[in-house]
Amino acid sequence: MAMAFGGQGPNSQKGHRPVLLRETIELLAAKRGGWFVDCTVGLGGHSEAILQASSDAQVLGIDRDEEALELARQRLALYGSRFRAVHADFRELTRVLATAKVRQVHGVLADLGVSSLQLDSPSRGFSFRHEAPLDMRMDMSRGETAAELLGRLSEVEIARIIFEYGEERRARRIARWIVERRERGELIQTTRDLAELVARAVGPDKKRRIHPATRTFQALRIAVNAELENLDRFISEAVDQLEPDGRLAVISFHSLEDRIVKRTLLKLSGRCQCPPRLPKCLCGATKAVEILTRRPLVPNEAEIESNPRARSARLRSARKI
């Protein structure tokens, strides 16, 4: 018996709901089959839907979270050799494809940001809902933890990260409190340490609809995992790896990511992104894609009601010409 569209088969992970699933599969034209790359495979929800869409579809799943990758392997084991998993950063796409001896692909998907597995794992330190070491690394085999970052950076650097990545208007005050505590020999080691410090630094504000530490946690997660670094280059390289008429789909969850995705796709569609009044284009815009989403697709009310974490999702897509 065929499994239901959208990963509701026997190996589906409980509580895992891939966002904008139907829209993503349609934009990728997965029914036509061929090679697809799920650059942030997570628990495999989008990959499973691609494999279900066509018996000729094959998926190379990439993720830097080894725990998530192993769960995806288990979930998609019934598809046999049609699914291959690789532990890597999505920005290593060109190298991964060369190593796997996969040439041009029909579709590339990147679902950016933190996964439900990471948010819901108390030991990972992504959420202040759980008391845990302040880690926040998506790939726990490398890199600095959030606690190590706060123990090393200057007050100015901490404030810049919180302001730029978290869009937190009280970033300087929060950074000052962090450094003053560090100077007293009291390092911030746990999620509770940080959440309580930020709440005290910011103070009560009835206008805030979110926890006062939300933006600070987001900013540190982005910094720890270098989430915005080389995102534009990744999009360009993904387009290079597509066959003619191949599709790219990118799902982002906050304005900083979406801005980079939008600007890069516009540039690849041939629209100059240079500042106004320059005598000639210096950004190197060339027409390599047709943008399929004039505005980003967003979840409808029914999806948001069933999966509140989908609320901020934005899907943009393009077709290689």
GIHUKA-V637494 format. One record per residue. N is the residue number from 0. RES is the residue in one small letter. SS is DSSP state (alpha for helix, beta for strand, coil for the rest). PHI is phi as a letter, one per 30 degrees, with the letter a starting at -180 (none if undefined). Layout:
N;RES;SS;PHI
N;RES;SS;PHI
This chain:
0;m;coil;none
1;a;coil;d
2;m;coil;d
3;a;coil;d
4;f;coil;d
5;g;coil;j
6;g;coil;i
7;q;coil;c
8;g;coil;d
9;p;coil;d
10;n;coil;c
11;s;coil;d
12;q;coil;d
13;k;coil;e
14;g;coil;i
15;h;coil;d
16;r;coil;b
17;p;coil;d
18;v;coil;d
19;l;coil;h
20;l;alpha;d
21;r;alpha;d
22;e;alpha;d
23;t;alpha;d
24;i;alpha;d
25;e;alpha;d
26;l;alpha;d
27;l;coil;d
28;a;coil;h
29;a;alpha;d
30;k;alpha;d
31;r;alpha;d
32;g;coil;i
33;g;beta;j
34;w;beta;d
35;f;beta;b
36;v;beta;c
37;d;beta;c
38;c;coil;d
39;t;coil;b
40;v;coil;d
41;g;coil;h
42;l;coil;d
43;g;coil;j
44;g;alpha;d
45;h;alpha;d
46;s;alpha;d
47;e;alpha;d
48;a;alpha;d
49;i;alpha;d
50;l;alpha;d
51;q;alpha;d
52;a;alpha;d
53;s;coil;a
54;s;coil;d
55;d;coil;c
56;a;beta;d
57;q;beta;b
58;v;beta;b
59;l;beta;c
60;g;beta;c
61;i;beta;c
62;d;beta;a
63;r;coil;c
64;d;coil;c
65;e;alpha;d
66;e;alpha;d
67;a;alpha;d
68;l;alpha;d
69;e;alpha;d
70;l;alpha;d
71;a;alpha;d
72;r;alpha;e
73;q;alpha;d
74;r;alpha;d
75;l;coil;c
76;a;alpha;d
77;l;alpha;d
78;y;alpha;d
79;g;alpha;h
80;s;alpha;d
81;r;alpha;d
82;f;beta;b
83;r;beta;b
84;a;beta;c
85;v;beta;b
86;h;beta;d
87;a;coil;a
88;d;coil;d
89;f;alpha;d
90;r;alpha;d
91;e;alpha;c
92;l;alpha;e
93;t;alpha;d
94;r;alpha;d
95;v;alpha;d
96;l;alpha;d
97;a;alpha;d
98;t;alpha;d
99;a;alpha;d
100;k;coil;h
101;v;coil;c
102;r;coil;d
103;q;coil;d
104;v;beta;c
105;h;beta;d
106;g;beta;a
107;v;beta;b
108;l;beta;b
109;a;beta;b
110;d;beta;c
111;l;coil;d
112;g;coil;j
113;v;coil;d
114;s;coil;c
115;s;alpha;d
116;l;alpha;e
117;q;alpha;d
118;l;alpha;d
119;d;alpha;d
120;s;coil;d
121;p;alpha;e
122;s;alpha;d
123;r;alpha;d
124;g;coil;i
125;f;coil;d
126;s;coil;b
127;f;coil;d
128;r;coil;d
129;h;coil;b
130;e;coil;d
131;a;coil;a
132;p;beta;e
133;l;coil;d
134;d;coil;c
135;m;coil;i
136;r;coil;d
137;m;coil;d
138;d;coil;c
139;m;coil;d
140;s;coil;c
141;r;coil;a
142;g;coil;i
143;e;coil;d
144;t;coil;d
145;a;alpha;d
146;a;alpha;d
147;e;alpha;d
148;l;alpha;d
149;l;alpha;d
150;g;alpha;d
151;r;alpha;c
152;l;coil;d
153;s;coil;d
154;e;alpha;d
155;v;alpha;d
156;e;alpha;d
157;i;alpha;d
158;a;alpha;d
159;r;alpha;d
160;i;alpha;d
161;i;alpha;d
162;f;alpha;d
163;e;alpha;d
164;y;alpha;c
165;g;alpha;c
166;e;coil;h
167;e;coil;c
168;r;coil;d
169;r;coil;c
170;a;alpha;e
171;r;alpha;d
172;r;alpha;d
173;i;alpha;d
174;a;alpha;d
175;r;alpha;d
176;w;alpha;d
177;i;alpha;d
178;v;alpha;d
179;e;alpha;d
180;r;alpha;d
181;r;alpha;d
182;e;alpha;d
183;r;coil;d
184;g;coil;i
185;e;coil;c
186;l;coil;d
187;i;coil;d
188;q;coil;c
189;t;beta;b
190;t;alpha;d
191;r;alpha;d
192;d;alpha;e
193;l;alpha;d
194;a;alpha;d
195;e;alpha;d
196;l;alpha;d
197;v;alpha;d
198;a;alpha;d
199;r;alpha;d
200;a;alpha;d
201;v;alpha;d
202;g;coil;i
203;p;coil;d
204;d;coil;a
205;k;coil;d
206;k;coil;d
207;r;coil;d
208;r;coil;c
209;i;coil;b
210;h;coil;d
211;p;coil;e
212;a;coil;c
213;t;alpha;e
214;r;alpha;d
215;t;alpha;d
216;f;alpha;d
217;q;alpha;d
218;a;alpha;d
219;l;alpha;d
220;r;alpha;d
221;i;alpha;d
222;a;alpha;d
223;v;alpha;e
224;n;coil;c
225;a;coil;h
226;e;coil;d
227;l;coil;c
228;e;coil;d
229;n;coil;i
230;l;alpha;d
231;d;alpha;d
232;r;alpha;d
233;f;alpha;e
234;i;alpha;d
235;s;alpha;d
236;e;alpha;d
237;a;alpha;d
238;v;alpha;d
239;d;alpha;e
240;q;alpha;d
241;l;beta;d
242;e;beta;d
243;p;beta;e
244;d;beta;i
245;g;beta;d
246;r;beta;c
247;l;beta;c
248;a;beta;b
249;v;beta;b
250;i;beta;c
251;s;beta;c
252;f;coil;b
253;h;coil;b
254;s;alpha;d
255;l;alpha;d
256;e;alpha;d
257;d;alpha;d
258;r;alpha;d
259;i;alpha;d
260;v;alpha;d
261;k;alpha;e
262;r;alpha;d
263;t;alpha;d
264;l;alpha;d
265;l;alpha;d
266;k;alpha;d
267;l;alpha;d
268;s;beta;d
269;g;coil;j
270;r;coil;c
271;c;coil;d
272;q;coil;c
273;c;coil;d
274;p;coil;e
275;p;coil;e
276;r;coil;i
277;l;coil;d
278;p;coil;d
279;k;coil;a
280;c;coil;d
281;l;coil;c
282;c;coil;d
283;g;coil;i
284;a;coil;d
285;t;coil;b
286;k;beta;d
287;a;coil;c
288;v;beta;b
289;e;beta;c
290;i;beta;d
291;l;coil;c
292;t;coil;b
293;r;coil;e
294;r;coil;b
295;p;coil;d
296;l;beta;d
297;v;coil;b
298;p;coil;d
299;n;coil;d
300;e;alpha;d
301;a;alpha;d
302;e;alpha;d
303;i;alpha;d
304;e;alpha;d
305;s;alpha;d
306;n;coil;b
307;p;alpha;e
308;r;alpha;d
309;a;alpha;d
310;r;coil;e
311;s;coil;c
312;a;coil;d
313;r;beta;b
314;l;beta;c
315;r;beta;b
316;s;beta;b
317;a;beta;b
318;r;beta;c
319;k;beta;d
320;i;coil;c
